[in-house]
């Protein structure tokens, strides 16, 4: 993951208020992605930077998809929409230009 992508995810999560962040963390592991889930104990009390680290380490290369799906579940549709552009930039840079 690039530093720019890391910063993007941090900025998205910092836009969530406390209640929305709690919902996001609850939905994070129920996104329908067939992967190992992040243990709840690791998410409890985690800083935004730690959540980003866990999100990427458990779900890479589909971490942006997981981020978007969890944001839609909160619901934080405007923030979720921002992730679509970021996914295009990562996966298909020529298409998003």
Secondary structure, DSSP 4 states (H G I P E B T S, - for coil): --HHHHHHHHHHHHTS-HHHHHHHHHHTT-SS--SPPPPHHHHTT--HHHHHHHHHHHHTTSHHHHHHHHHHHHT-HHHHHHHHHHHHHHH-HHHH-
